[in-house]
């Protein structure tokens, strides 16, 4: 009888521990580990956890991780230190919806947009926290980021090709440094 009680207590502890681990993610967060999962989740979901490095290789329709204009809900992508790397000639993230877009703990690299925002283009407000936006290009404005809304950037590093020529001809190096200082970002080349 004592043995069954101990087993029952251990089982209860394991179940409770599992519940605690599961509750560390935001309610309703979708976990993604592949390009297809990321693109599907970004199209409609509001909480996305990137649990692996993802390389974008499917250039169908351009190749960006895209959220349509009709989707007005906010979206948060938590990268957990992982990288999303674009290999197609397109943005990495393209947020056409009007909801707030938040990126946290992610590295965004390899974007090459024919228009604005090689790394990220947002038609709405954008919050970027603890994120590296590196080696992205755009033929118009914002090699790293372009947004039609307010950009709230915290603790991120903008590296080479974020705002440099030819990605944004209107901005020189001194202006970029002043903007990054004003928002608390840092620019450093590697």
Residue pairs with C-beta under 8 A, 6 or more apart in sequence:
25 31
25 47
25 49
26 47
26 76
26 78
27 47
28 45
28 46
28 47
29 47
29 48
29 49
29 78
30 37
30 41
30 45
30 47
30 48
30 49
31 49
31 51
32 38
32 41
32 48
32 49
32 50
32 51
32 54
33 50
33 51
33 52
33 54
34 52
34 54
35 54
35 55
35 56
35 57
35 58
36 58
38 48
38 50
38 54
38 65
38 84
39 58
39 65
39 66
41 48
42 48
42 65
42 66
42 67
42 75
42 77
42 93
43 66
43 67
43 68
43 71
44 71
45 75
46 73
46 74
46 75
46 76
47 75
47 76
47 78
48 75
48 76
48 77
48 78
49 78
49 80
50 77
50 78
50 79
50 80
50 82
50 84
50 106
51 80
51 82
52 82
53 82
53 83
53 84
53 85
54 82
54 83
54 84
54 85
55 85
55 87
56 63
56 64
56 65
56 84
56 85
56 86
56 87
56 88
56 92
56 110
57 63
57 87
57 88
58 88
59 87
59 88
59 89
59 90
62 88
62 90
62 91
63 86
63 87
63 88
63 89
63 90
64 86
64 88
64 90
64 91
64 92
64 93
64 94
65 84
65 92
65 93
65 94
66 93
66 94
66 95
66 96
67 75
67 94
67 95
67 96
67 97
67 101
68 96
68 97
69 96
69 97
69 98
69 123
70 97
71 97
71 99
72 97
72 98
72 99
73 97
73 99
74 99
74 100
74 101
74 102
75 95
75 97
75 99
75 100
75 101
75 102
76 102
76 103
76 104
77 93
77 101
77 102
77 103
77 104
77 106
78 104
78 105
78 106
79 103
79 104
79 105
79 106
79 107
79 131
80 105
81 105
81 106
81 107
82 105
82 106
82 107
83 106
83 107
83 108
83 109
84 92
84 93
84 106
84 107
84 108
84 109
85 92
85 109
85 110
86 92
86 109
86 110
86 111
86 112
86 136
87 110
89 112
89 114
90 111
90 112
90 113
90 114
91 111
91 113
91 117
91 118
91 119
91 120
91 121
92 108
92 109
92 110
92 111
92 118
92 119
92 120
92 136
93 101
93 103
93 108
93 119
93 120
93 121
93 122
94 117
94 121
95 101
95 120
95 121
95 122
95 123
95 124
95 126
96 123
97 123
97 124
98 123
98 124
99 124
100 124
100 125
100 126
100 127
101 120
101 122
101 124
101 125
101 126
101 127
102 126
102 127
102 128
102 129
103 120
103 126
103 127
103 128
103 129
103 131
104 129
104 130
104 131
105 129
105 130
105 131
106 131
106 132
107 131
107 132
107 133
107 134
108 119
108 120
108 131
108 132
108 133
108 134
108 136
108 144
109 119
109 132
109 133
109 134
109 135
109 136
110 135
110 136
111 117
111 118
111 119
111 120
111 136
111 137
111 138
112 118
112 136
112 137
112 138
113 121
113 136
113 137
113 138
113 139
113 140
114 138
114 139
115 121
115 138
115 139
115 140
116 138
116 140
116 141
116 142
116 146
117 138
117 141
117 142
117 144
117 145
117 146
117 147
118 136
118 137
118 138
118 142
118 143
118 144
118 161
118 167
119 133
119 136
119 143
119 144
119 145
119 162
120 126
120 128
120 133
120 144
120 145
120 146
120 147
121 142
121 145
121 146
121 147
122 145
122 146
122 147
122 148
122 149
122 151
123 147
123 148
123 149
124 147
124 148
124 149
125 147
125 149
125 150
125 151
125 152
126 145
126 147
126 149
126 150
126 151
126 152
127 151
127 152
127 153
127 154
128 145
128 151
128 152
128 153
128 154
128 156
129 153
129 154
129 155
129 156
130 154
130 155
130 156
131 156
132 156
132 157
132 159
133 144
133 145
133 156
133 157
133 158
133 159
133 162
134 144
134 157
134 158
134 159
134 160
134 161
134 162
135 159
135 160
135 161
136 143
136 144
136 161
136 162
136 167
137 143
137 161
137 166
137 167
138 146
138 167
138 168
139 166
139 167
140 146
140 168
141 167
141 168
141 170
142 163
142 167
142 168
143 161
143 162
143 163
143 164
143 167
143 168
144 158
144 161
144 162
144 163
144 167
145 151
145 153
145 162
151 183
153 183
153 184
153 185
154 184
155 184
156 185
157 185
157 186
157 187
157 188
158 176
158 180
158 185
158 186
158 187
159 187
159 188
159 189
159 190
160 189
160 190
161 167
162 176
162 187
163 171
163 176
163 179
164 173
164 176
171 179
176 187
177 187
180 186
180 187
